[in-house]
């Protein structure tokens, strides 16, 4: 039975340069940062939360996100 996706609530976006990624989402796109941690930020983009984070900060290897919307 196929799954029907009705909406997306949360996207995980790995980065190696968190300050640069944050500037892009805040300054270039004008999106608000909702929550900040030492390893990343959560940003609201309409109905979607973007979790921009550094995998290497939690001992995981950096890999580009395998899924895309």
PDB file of N, CA, C and O in Angstrom:
ATOM      1  N   UNK A   1       0.833  -1.167   0.000  1.00  0.00           N
ATOM      2  CA  UNK A   1       0.000   0.000   0.000  1.00  0.00           C
ATOM      3  C   UNK A   1       0.889   1.245   0.000  1.00  0.00           C
ATOM      4  O   UNK A   1       1.722   1.386   0.895  1.00  0.00           O
ATOM      5  N   UNK A   2       0.744   2.143  -0.961  1.00  0.00           N
ATOM      6  CA  UNK A   2       1.574   3.355  -1.021  1.00  0.00           C
ATOM      7  C   UNK A   2       1.223   4.325   0.113  1.00  0.00           C
ATOM      8  O   UNK A   2       0.092   4.361   0.598  1.00  0.00           O
ATOM      9  N   UNK A   3       2.209   5.094   0.512  1.00  0.00           N
ATOM     10  CA  UNK A   3       2.021   6.107   1.541  1.00  0.00           C
ATOM     11  C   UNK A   3       1.800   7.448   0.852  1.00  0.00           C
ATOM     12  O   UNK A   3       2.535   7.812  -0.066  1.00  0.00           O
ATOM     13  N   UNK A   4       0.801   8.165   1.294  1.00  0.00           N
ATOM     14  CA  UNK A   4       0.534   9.497   0.764  1.00  0.00           C
ATOM     15  C   UNK A   4       1.057  10.535   1.750  1.00  0.00           C
ATOM     16  O   UNK A   4       0.606  10.591   2.894  1.00  0.00           O
ATOM     17  N   UNK A   5       1.997  11.346   1.315  1.00  0.00           N
ATOM     18  CA  UNK A   5       2.541  12.407   2.158  1.00  0.00           C
ATOM     19  C   UNK A   5       1.693  13.652   1.938  1.00  0.00           C
ATOM     20  O   UNK A   5       1.540  14.124   0.811  1.00  0.00           O
ATOM     21  N   UNK A   6       1.147  14.173   3.022  1.00  0.00           N
ATOM     22  CA  UNK A   6       0.282  15.345   2.920  1.00  0.00           C
ATOM     23  C   UNK A   6       1.025  16.647   3.159  1.00  0.00           C
ATOM     24  O   UNK A   6       0.664  17.684   2.603  1.00  0.00           O
ATOM     25  N   UNK A   7       2.077  16.596   3.996  1.00  0.00           N
ATOM     26  CA  UNK A   7       2.861  17.798   4.243  1.00  0.00           C
ATOM     27  C   UNK A   7       4.173  17.426   4.910  1.00  0.00           C
ATOM     28  O   UNK A   7       4.339  16.307   5.396  1.00  0.00           O
ATOM     29  N   UNK A   8       5.091  18.358   4.929  1.00  0.00           N
ATOM     30  CA  UNK A   8       6.387  18.184   5.579  1.00  0.00           C
ATOM     31  C   UNK A   8       6.426  19.138   6.762  1.00  0.00           C
ATOM     32  O   UNK A   8       6.080  20.311   6.620  1.00  0.00           O
ATOM     33  N   UNK A   9       6.842  18.653   7.927  1.00  0.00           N
ATOM     34  CA  UNK A   9       6.926  19.485   9.127  1.00  0.00           C
ATOM     35  C   UNK A   9       8.357  19.845   9.509  1.00  0.00           C
ATOM     36  O   UNK A   9       8.590  20.889  10.118  1.00  0.00           O
ATOM     37  N   UNK A  10       9.317  18.991   9.158  1.00  0.00           N
ATOM     38  CA  UNK A  10      10.668  19.109   9.692  1.00  0.00           C
ATOM     39  C   UNK A  10      11.666  18.610   8.660  1.00  0.00           C
ATOM     40  O   UNK A  10      11.510  17.520   8.110  1.00  0.00           O
ATOM     41  N   UNK A  11      12.689  19.408   8.402  1.00  0.00           N
ATOM     42  CA  UNK A  11      13.768  18.999   7.499  1.00  0.00           C
ATOM     43  C   UNK A  11      15.096  19.132   8.231  1.00  0.00           C
ATOM     44  O   UNK A  11      15.357  20.155   8.864  1.00  0.00           O
ATOM     45  N   UNK A  12      15.922  18.123   8.149  1.00  0.00           N
ATOM     46  CA  UNK A  12      17.250  18.146   8.729  1.00  0.00           C
ATOM     47  C   UNK A  12      18.242  18.550   7.646  1.00  0.00           C
ATOM     48  O   UNK A  12      18.302  17.932   6.583  1.00  0.00           O
ATOM     49  N   UNK A  13      19.022  19.597   7.928  1.00  0.00           N
ATOM     50  CA  UNK A  13      19.970  20.108   6.934  1.00  0.00           C
ATOM     51  C   UNK A  13      21.365  20.113   7.549  1.00  0.00           C
ATOM     52  O   UNK A  13      21.677  20.993   8.352  1.00  0.00           O
ATOM     53  N   UNK A  14      22.210  19.147   7.189  1.00  0.00           N
ATOM     54  CA  UNK A  14      23.563  19.121   7.734  1.00  0.00           C
ATOM     55  C   UNK A  14      24.436  20.196   7.103  1.00  0.00           C
ATOM     56  O   UNK A  14      24.282  20.527   5.927  1.00  0.00           O
ATOM     57  N   UNK A  15      25.354  20.736   7.897  1.00  0.00           N
ATOM     58  CA  UNK A  15      26.290  21.740   7.396  1.00  0.00           C
ATOM     59  C   UNK A  15      27.634  21.571   8.086  1.00  0.00           C
ATOM     60  O   UNK A  15      27.713  21.032   9.189  1.00  0.00           O
ATOM     61  N   UNK A  16      28.666  22.025   7.440  1.00  0.00           N
ATOM     62  CA  UNK A  16      29.992  22.064   8.066  1.00  0.00           C
ATOM     63  C   UNK A  16      30.296  23.457   8.584  1.00  0.00           C
ATOM     64  O   UNK A  16      31.189  23.625   9.414  1.00  0.00           O
ATOM     65  N   UNK A  17      29.570  24.455   8.110  1.00  0.00           N
ATOM     66  CA  UNK A  17      29.827  25.850   8.484  1.00  0.00           C
ATOM     67  C   UNK A  17      28.525  26.455   9.017  1.00  0.00           C
ATOM     68  O   UNK A  17      27.779  27.096   8.276  1.00  0.00           O
ATOM     69  N   UNK A  18      28.265  26.246  10.301  1.00  0.00           N
ATOM     70  CA  UNK A  18      27.014  26.694  10.898  1.00  0.00           C
ATOM     71  C   UNK A  18      26.841  28.220  10.856  1.00  0.00           C
ATOM     72  O   UNK A  18      25.754  28.679  10.508  1.00  0.00           O
ATOM     73  N   UNK A  19      27.854  29.027  11.193  1.00  0.00           N
ATOM     74  CA  UNK A  19      27.658  30.479  11.120  1.00  0.00           C
ATOM     75  C   UNK A  19      27.284  30.951   9.705  1.00  0.00           C
ATOM     76  O   UNK A  19      26.426  31.819   9.543  1.00  0.00           O
ATOM     77  N   UNK A  20      27.918  30.385   8.709  1.00  0.00           N
ATOM     78  CA  UNK A  20      27.611  30.769   7.321  1.00  0.00           C
ATOM     79  C   UNK A  20      26.195  30.335   6.940  1.00  0.00           C
ATOM     80  O   UNK A  20      25.459  31.103   6.320  1.00  0.00           O
ATOM     81  N   UNK A  21      25.809  29.113   7.306  1.00  0.00           N
ATOM     82  CA  UNK A  21      24.458  28.632   7.009  1.00  0.00           C
ATOM     83  C   UNK A  21      23.424  29.487   7.718  1.00  0.00           C
ATOM     84  O   UNK A  21      22.400  29.836   7.131  1.00  0.00           O
ATOM     85  N   UNK A  22      23.681  29.830   8.979  1.00  0.00           N
ATOM     86  CA  UNK A  22      22.747  30.669   9.727  1.00  0.00           C
ATOM     87  C   UNK A  22      22.582  32.029   9.059  1.00  0.00           C
ATOM     88  O   UNK A  22      21.462  32.520   8.912  1.00  0.00           O
ATOM     89  N   UNK A  23      23.695  32.638   8.655  1.00  0.00           N
ATOM     90  CA  UNK A  23      23.606  33.934   7.963  1.00  0.00           C
ATOM     91  C   UNK A  23      22.767  33.827   6.695  1.00  0.00           C
ATOM     92  O   UNK A  23      21.978  34.721   6.391  1.00  0.00           O
ATOM     93  N   UNK A  24      22.937  32.728   5.953  1.00  0.00           N
ATOM     94  CA  UNK A  24      22.166  32.543   4.727  1.00  0.00           C
ATOM     95  C   UNK A  24      20.667  32.527   5.026  1.00  0.00           C
ATOM     96  O   UNK A  24      19.899  33.256   4.398  1.00  0.00           O
ATOM     97  N   UNK A  25      20.256  31.700   5.980  1.00  0.00           N
ATOM     98  CA  UNK A  25      18.822  31.585   6.274  1.00  0.00           C
ATOM     99  C   UNK A  25      18.263  32.851   6.927  1.00  0.00           C
ATOM    100  O   UNK A  25      17.141  33.258   6.624  1.00  0.00           O
ATOM    101  N   UNK A  26      19.038  33.479   7.825  1.00  0.00           N
ATOM    102  CA  UNK A  26      18.556  34.680   8.506  1.00  0.00           C
ATOM    103  C   UNK A  26      18.640  35.929   7.625  1.00  0.00           C
ATOM    104  O   UNK A  26      17.645  36.627   7.430  1.00  0.00           O
ATOM    105  N   UNK A  27      19.821  36.199   7.102  1.00  0.00           N
ATOM    106  CA  UNK A  27      20.045  37.469   6.398  1.00  0.00           C
ATOM    107  C   UNK A  27      19.608  37.425   4.938  1.00  0.00           C
ATOM    108  O   UNK A  27      18.968  38.360   4.458  1.00  0.00           O
ATOM    109  N   UNK A  28      19.942  36.362   4.234  1.00  0.00           N
ATOM    110  CA  UNK A  28      19.606  36.291   2.812  1.00  0.00           C
ATOM    111  C   UNK A  28      18.131  35.982   2.603  1.00  0.00           C
ATOM    112  O   UNK A  28      17.458  36.637   1.807  1.00  0.00           O
ATOM    113  N   UNK A  29      17.626  34.970   3.330  1.00  0.00           N
ATOM    114  CA  UNK A  29      16.229  34.573   3.156  1.00  0.00           C
ATOM    115  C   UNK A  29      15.283  35.281   4.122  1.00  0.00           C
ATOM    116  O   UNK A  29      14.070  35.274   3.908  1.00  0.00           O
ATOM    117  N   UNK A  30      15.817  35.892   5.184  1.00  0.00           N
ATOM    118  CA  UNK A  30      14.982  36.612   6.136  1.00  0.00           C
ATOM    119  C   UNK A  30      14.136  35.723   7.029  1.00  0.00           C
ATOM    120  O   UNK A  30      13.069  36.141   7.480  1.00  0.00           O
ATOM    121  N   UNK A  31      14.591  34.500   7.294  1.00  0.00           N
ATOM    122  CA  UNK A  31      13.832  33.564   8.126  1.00  0.00           C
ATOM    123  C   UNK A  31      14.255  33.685   9.588  1.00  0.00           C
ATOM    124  O   UNK A  31      15.438  33.882   9.867  1.00  0.00           O
ATOM    125  N   UNK A  32      13.317  33.571  10.523  1.00  0.00           N
ATOM    126  CA  UNK A  32      13.663  33.714  11.941  1.00  0.00           C
ATOM    127  C   UNK A  32      14.240  32.434  12.537  1.00  0.00           C
ATOM    128  O   UNK A  32      13.798  31.329  12.223  1.00  0.00           O
ATOM    129  N   UNK A  33      15.240  32.608  13.404  1.00  0.00           N
ATOM    130  CA  UNK A  33      15.770  31.482  14.174  1.00  0.00           C
ATOM    131  C   UNK A  33      14.883  31.320  15.399  1.00  0.00           C
ATOM    132  O   UNK A  33      14.683  32.270  16.156  1.00  0.00           O
ATOM    133  N   UNK A  34      14.350  30.116  15.595  1.00  0.00           N
ATOM    134  CA  UNK A  34      13.457  29.849  16.721  1.00  0.00           C
ATOM    135  C   UNK A  34      14.180  29.280  17.923  1.00  0.00           C
ATOM    136  O   UNK A  34      13.813  29.556  19.065  1.00  0.00           O
ATOM    137  N   UNK A  35      15.205  28.488  17.671  1.00  0.00           N
ATOM    138  CA  UNK A  35      15.886  27.797  18.760  1.00  0.00           C
ATOM    139  C   UNK A  35      17.334  27.606  18.367  1.00  0.00           C
ATOM    140  O   UNK A  35      17.641  27.317  17.210  1.00  0.00           O
ATOM    141  N   UNK A  36      18.229  27.769  19.337  1.00  0.00           N
ATOM    142  CA  UNK A  36      19.653  27.612  19.059  1.00  0.00           C
ATOM    143  C   UNK A  36      20.269  26.658  20.075  1.00  0.00           C
ATOM    144  O   UNK A  36      19.963  26.715  21.266  1.00  0.00           O
ATOM    145  N   UNK A  37      21.135  25.787  19.588  1.00  0.00           N
ATOM    146  CA  UNK A  37      21.897  24.879  20.455  1.00  0.00           C
ATOM    147  C   UNK A  37      23.362  24.985  20.039  1.00  0.00           C
ATOM    148  O   UNK A  37      23.665  25.607  19.021  1.00  0.00           O
ATOM    149  N   UNK A  38      24.268  24.397  20.797  1.00  0.00           N
ATOM    150  CA  UNK A  38      25.684  24.432  20.391  1.00  0.00           C
ATOM    151  C   UNK A  38      25.944  23.723  19.058  1.00  0.00           C
ATOM    152  O   UNK A  38      26.949  23.995  18.400  1.00  0.00           O
ATOM    153  N   UNK A  39      25.056  22.828  18.660  1.00  0.00           N
ATOM    154  CA  UNK A  39      25.301  22.074  17.426  1.00  0.00           C
ATOM    155  C   UNK A  39      24.449  22.524  16.249  1.00  0.00           C
ATOM    156  O   UNK A  39      24.625  22.021  15.139  1.00  0.00           O
ATOM    157  N   UNK A  40      23.523  23.466  16.464  1.00  0.00           N
ATOM    158  CA  UNK A  40      22.693  23.879  15.338  1.00  0.00           C
ATOM    159  C   UNK A  40      21.625  24.892  15.698  1.00  0.00           C
ATOM    160  O   UNK A  40      21.562  25.388  16.823  1.00  0.00           O
ATOM    161  N   UNK A  41      20.791  25.185  14.717  1.00  0.00           N
ATOM    162  CA  UNK A  41      19.687  26.124  14.894  1.00  0.00           C
ATOM    163  C   UNK A  41      18.437  25.549  14.238  1.00  0.00           C
ATOM    164  O   UNK A  41      18.514  24.784  13.276  1.00  0.00           O
ATOM    165  N   UNK A  42      17.291  25.934  14.777  1.00  0.00           N
ATOM    166  CA  UNK A  42      16.017  25.592  14.150  1.00  0.00           C
ATOM    167  C   UNK A  42      15.413  26.879  13.628  1.00  0.00           C
ATOM    168  O   UNK A  42      15.328  27.879  14.340  1.00  0.00           O
ATOM    169  N   UNK A  43      14.996  26.837  12.378  1.00  0.00           N
ATOM    170  CA  UNK A  43      14.521  28.008  11.662  1.00  0.00           C
ATOM    171  C   UNK A  43      13.134  27.721  11.114  1.00  0.00           C
ATOM    172  O   UNK A  43      12.877  26.644  10.576  1.00  0.00           O
ATOM    173  N   UNK A  44      12.245  28.692  11.256  1.00  0.00           N
ATOM    174  CA  UNK A  44      10.898  28.530  10.721  1.00  0.00           C
ATOM    175  C   UNK A  44      10.843  29.031   9.290  1.00  0.00           C
ATOM    176  O   UNK A  44      11.299  30.133   8.983  1.00  0.00           O
ATOM    177  N   UNK A  45      10.281  28.209   8.424  1.00  0.00           N
ATOM    178  CA  UNK A  45      10.059  28.578   7.026  1.00  0.00           C
ATOM    179  C   UNK A  45       8.606  28.231   6.713  1.00  0.00           C
ATOM    180  O   UNK A  45       8.317  27.151   6.196  1.00  0.00           O
ATOM    181  N   UNK A  46       7.711  29.135   7.025  1.00  0.00           N
ATOM    182  CA  UNK A  46       6.287  28.853   6.845  1.00  0.00           C
ATOM    183  C   UNK A  46       5.834  27.808   7.840  1.00  0.00           C
ATOM    184  O   UNK A  46       5.940  28.011   9.049  1.00  0.00           O
ATOM    185  N   UNK A  47       5.330  26.689   7.341  1.00  0.00           N
ATOM    186  CA  UNK A  47       4.857  25.592   8.191  1.00  0.00           C
ATOM    187  C   UNK A  47       5.943  24.547   8.466  1.00  0.00           C
ATOM    188  O   UNK A  47       5.680  23.526   9.101  1.00  0.00           O
ATOM    189  N   UNK A  48       7.156  24.806   7.989  1.00  0.00           N
ATOM    190  CA  UNK A  48       8.243  23.836   8.084  1.00  0.00           C
ATOM    191  C   UNK A  48       9.338  24.345   9.022  1.00  0.00           C
ATOM    192  O   UNK A  48       9.687  25.525   8.994  1.00  0.00           O
ATOM    193  N   UNK A  49       9.874  23.452   9.851  1.00  0.00           N
ATOM    194  CA  UNK A  49      11.034  23.768  10.671  1.00  0.00           C
ATOM    195  C   UNK A  49      12.265  23.197   9.983  1.00  0.00           C
ATOM    196  O   UNK A  49      12.312  22.012   9.654  1.00  0.00           O
ATOM    197  N   UNK A  50      13.258  24.050   9.772  1.00  0.00           N
ATOM    198  CA  UNK A  50      14.534  23.624   9.205  1.00  0.00           C
ATOM    199  C   UNK A  50      15.516  23.452  10.356  1.00  0.00           C
ATOM    200  O   UNK A  50      15.804  24.409  11.074  1.00  0.00           O
ATOM    201  N   UNK A  51      16.022  22.259  10.534  1.00  0.00           N
ATOM    202  CA  UNK A  51      17.024  21.994  11.566  1.00  0.00           C
ATOM    203  C   UNK A  51      18.387  21.981  10.896  1.00  0.00           C
ATOM    204  O   UNK A  51      18.777  20.992  10.275  1.00  0.00           O
ATOM    205  N   UNK A  52      19.105  23.085  11.026  1.00  0.00           N
ATOM    206  CA  UNK A  52      20.434  23.219  10.428  1.00  0.00           C
ATOM    207  C   UNK A  52      21.428  22.861  11.533  1.00  0.00           C
ATOM    208  O   UNK A  52      21.457  23.502  12.583  1.00  0.00           O
ATOM    209  N   UNK A  53      22.239  21.833  11.287  1.00  0.00           N
ATOM    210  CA  UNK A  53      23.090  21.326  12.357  1.00  0.00           C
ATOM    211  C   UNK A  53      24.411  20.801  11.842  1.00  0.00           C
ATOM    212  O   UNK A  53      24.571  20.531  10.651  1.00  0.00           O
ATOM    213  N   UNK A  54      25.373  20.657  12.771  1.00  0.00           N
ATOM    214  CA  UNK A  54      26.699  20.142  12.443  1.00  0.00           C
ATOM    215  C   UNK A  54      26.828  18.707  12.940  1.00  0.00           C
ATOM    216  O   UNK A  54      27.050  18.503  14.133  1.00  0.00           O
ATOM    217  N   UNK A  55      26.698  17.713  12.078  1.00  0.00           N
ATOM    218  CA  UNK A  55      26.803  16.315  12.509  1.00  0.00           C
ATOM    219  C   UNK A  55      28.130  16.000  13.203  1.00  0.00           C
ATOM    220  O   UNK A  55      28.165  15.206  14.143  1.00  0.00           O
ATOM    221  N   UNK A  56      29.204  16.612  12.750  1.00  0.00           N
ATOM    222  CA  UNK A  56      30.519  16.341  13.329  1.00  0.00           C
ATOM    223  C   UNK A  56      30.604  16.780  14.791  1.00  0.00           C
ATOM    224  O   UNK A  56      31.426  16.258  15.545  1.00  0.00           O
ATOM    225  N   UNK A  57      29.761  17.735  15.199  1.00  0.00           N
ATOM    226  CA  UNK A  57      29.750  18.203  16.584  1.00  0.00           C
ATOM    227  C   UNK A  57      29.187  17.160  17.541  1.00  0.00           C
ATOM    228  O   UNK A  57      29.398  17.248  18.751  1.00  0.00           O
ATOM    229  N   UNK A  58      28.477  16.180  17.009  1.00  0.00           N
ATOM    230  CA  UNK A  58      27.920  15.109  17.843  1.00  0.00           C
ATOM    231  C   UNK A  58      28.532  13.756  17.482  1.00  0.00           C
ATOM    232  O   UNK A  58      27.952  12.707  17.762  1.00  0.00           O
ATOM    233  N   UNK A  59      29.718  13.795  16.856  1.00  0.00           N
ATOM    234  CA  UNK A  59      30.442  12.571  16.559  1.00  0.00           C
ATOM    235  C   UNK A  59      29.968  11.799  15.343  1.00  0.00           C
ATOM    236  O   UNK A  59      30.330  10.636  15.165  1.00  0.00           O
ATOM    237  N   UNK A  60      29.164  12.432  14.506  1.00  0.00           N
ATOM    238  CA  UNK A  60      28.693  11.768  13.285  1.00  0.00           C
ATOM    239  C   UNK A  60      29.444  12.343  12.089  1.00  0.00           C
ATOM    240  O   UNK A  60      29.803  13.520  12.097  1.00  0.00           O
ATOM    241  N   UNK A  61      29.686  11.535  11.066  1.00  0.00           N
ATOM    242  CA  UNK A  61      30.353  12.074   9.877  1.00  0.00           C
ATOM    243  C   UNK A  61      29.413  13.004   9.106  1.00  0.00           C
ATOM    244  O   UNK A  61      28.203  12.784   9.060  1.00  0.00           O
ATOM    245  N   UNK A  62      29.983  14.032   8.510  1.00  0.00           N
ATOM    246  CA  UNK A  62      29.186  14.901   7.656  1.00  0.00           C
ATOM    247  C   UNK A  62      28.879  14.166   6.364  1.00  0.00           C
ATOM    248  O   UNK A  62      29.776  13.630   5.713  1.00  0.00           O
ATOM    249  N   UNK A  63      27.630  14.146   6.006  1.00  0.00           N
ATOM    250  CA  UNK A  63      27.188  13.587   4.725  1.00  0.00           C
ATOM    251  C   UNK A  63      26.058  14.472   4.227  1.00  0.00           C
ATOM    252  O   UNK A  63      25.181  14.840   5.009  1.00  0.00           O
ATOM    253  N   UNK A  64      26.055  14.819   2.956  1.00  0.00           N
ATOM    254  CA  UNK A  64      24.905  15.558   2.432  1.00  0.00           C
ATOM    255  C   UNK A  64      23.624  14.784   2.685  1.00  0.00           C
ATOM    256  O   UNK A  64      23.617  13.553   2.661  1.00  0.00           O
ATOM    257  N   UNK A  65      22.547  15.503   2.928  1.00  0.00           N
ATOM    258  CA  UNK A  65      21.253  14.855   3.175  1.00  0.00           C
ATOM    259  C   UNK A  65      20.893  13.964   1.988  1.00  0.00           C
ATOM    260  O   UNK A  65      20.887  14.437   0.852  1.00  0.00           O
ATOM    261  N   UNK A  66      20.593  12.690   2.225  1.00  0.00           N
ATOM    262  CA  UNK A  66      20.301  11.782   1.113  1.00  0.00           C
ATOM    263  C   UNK A  66      18.922  11.996   0.505  1.00  0.00           C
ATOM    264  O   UNK A  66      18.668  11.585  -0.627  1.00  0.00           O
ATOM    265  N   UNK A  67      18.044  12.631   1.245  1.00  0.00           N
ATOM    266  CA  UNK A  67      16.672  12.863   0.758  1.00  0.00           C
ATOM    267  C   UNK A  67      16.497  14.325   0.399  1.00  0.00           C
ATOM    268  O   UNK A  67      17.136  15.194   0.991  1.00  0.00           O
ATOM    269  N   UNK A  68      15.660  14.594  -0.540  1.00  0.00           N
ATOM    270  CA  UNK A  68      15.369  15.966  -0.897  1.00  0.00           C
ATOM    271  C   UNK A  68      13.871  16.111  -1.104  1.00  0.00           C
ATOM    272  O   UNK A  68      13.161  15.143  -1.378  1.00  0.00           O
ATOM    273  N   UNK A  69      13.420  17.321  -0.967  1.00  0.00           N
ATOM    274  CA  UNK A  69      11.985  17.583  -1.102  1.00  0.00           C
ATOM    275  C   UNK A  69      11.721  18.076  -2.502  1.00  0.00           C
ATOM    276  O   UNK A  69      10.575  18.362  -2.849  1.00  0.00           O
TER     277      UNK A  69
END
